[in-house]
């Protein structure tokens, strides 16, 4: 119970407005809507360009306490397009658009992501209506890992699996009968889940081949296996061979598609390629998201470079005939407001070649942001989905970020809510809505069931119900779709007790109709009663006496404070000021003599100045500050001894009065010497 309470408080403290010009605030920037229960991811478009307007962005925000987590689609203005409303989806990774048998699908991994750096879950495939068509697991019911899910050109599924295997760990100072997390990948038939190819890292790599040691996994027990390889990506080329990257290796590995044997390694200390770019093409570490491009180049995300440790997106020209590699282009992490996503060991990231020739780079745990670069490496657009202070924390983060075109036609109806004279409408996942039409009627008639097809026998009622509903509803106003949720102002003079909203596509055709909601139109206010006759009293006697009593009470309070509390308050303030000397260093206390001489005695205010409480009216020793203090009383500055018997004496050597000060008994020796 308390977990939900704390999560709700965290959400409220991290809500931000939908303005894309405002830096996101809070650790988990979140947007809420009136018409929908989904959580939106608030983003900040720090750099924008018209060249980035095509397509939609696909990400999977995650992190402890993040409310707007899970598979998420946003447009290039940062507005939410779709967020999962299915509560069964937990942490999600790798949201992407992939083609299977000629149809586009949303694909992502979902499950438990805290299993020693990998995941235990299921791979999901959703069609354009956001209906799940396939849920894929590993062989024999094993859990699929979060790092990879690719649909190949052969319409097969390629994904990673982790399992625990026994191994001899003596070469790395471990036990003879130790345990390792073994990295695997499998290629399966999507329809039958039949395994078509399987590869295991321990069959081709020795425990000493890794270049990064993970001290958190000892390998001494089954419950703490050693994570020696940690596969992060798998891709299949047109020749049927596989390219893999592993977090604990400093190189990419190319595998034979039939035997699984290693054909070559690229990068690191054991590279098989000659680097024609002075090491810039092969000195990468913790590589992620290694892919073949259509022209046989390789893209990957480099989590660090040897010199400045700044993330890079790399495009490498690989010549497998001459075994040479050359850096075609690098895309260094874009910095905004002096903050650059800095490399973090064992962090994520992605690189994607776009259809418009640009390159999209995301930074994983290093920074909650992504950048779209031109082909020449110029940052055209940069978007954050977390505050700059959250960079490097992994909260929020997205393992990868992708960009694609997408046609979403949800198998739902638009969400519609009324608040006073304002209506709010949204349709989670719809990409083709151009306008909203607000309609009203005098009677509440049911809309046609959107799941009924009038062309199917037995569903003819769909057409008749829709026609009957349309007869009674008339259009009130039409507005253009604005962001995820559109606000519609309801005219105050309408008299329709029932309202609904219709979605129109960009051609003006009706797409779907919302539910019908009751509306209580405002009525004219009754005429105000005539003013009372002038002879009648306009003031209530009770009100008069209450005001008089309040005025007397205020006067009494002021008198009481002035008479009994004011002098004590002033004395307390002056004591506090005098106590300041105790906190000065010894070598500075004499320098404070002027201040000390003025506040040396317990003082009592006379007019705007003070004298000692302990001195009698007959005392001649009065200490006066040597500072030109504007608060000195005229009584102490006046040279008239008859009018003010306690005033100090004055001397005039050159016609000007001079103030003679009498040392205080509390003055230091040095301050008395200065007064002589």
Secondary structure, 3 states (H helix, E strand, C coil): CHHHHHHHHHHHHCECCCCCCCCCCCCCCEECCCCCCCCEECCEEEECCHHHCCCEEEEEEECCCCCCCEEEEECCCCCEEEECCCCCCCEEEEEEEEEECCEEEEEEEEEEEEECCEEEEEEEEECCCCCEEEEECCHHHCCECCCCEEECCCCEEEEEEEEEEEECCHHHCCCCCEEEEEEEEEEEECCCCCEEEEEEHHHCCCCCCCCCCCCCCCCCCHHHCEECCCEEEEEECCCCCEEEEECCCCCEEEECCCCCCEEEEECHHHCCCEECCCCCCCCCECCEEEEECCCCCEEEEECECCCCCECEEEEEEEECCCCEEEEEEEEECCEECCEECECCCCCCCEEEECCCCCEEEECHHHCCEEEEECCCCCEEEEEECCCHHHCCCCCCECCCCEEECCCCCCCCCCEEEEECCEEEEECCCCCCEEEEEEEEECCCCCCCCCCCCCCCCCCCHHHHHHHHHHHHCEEEEEEECCCCEEEEECCCCCCCCEEEEEEEECCCCEEEECCCEECCCCCCCCCCCCCCCCCCCCCCHHHHHHHHHHHHHHHHHHHHHHHHHHHHHHHHHHHHHHHHHHHCCHHHHHHHHHHHHHHCCCEEEECCEEEECCCCCCCCCCCCCCCCCCCCCHHHHCCCCCCCCCCCCEECCCCCCEECCCCCCCCCHHHHHHHC
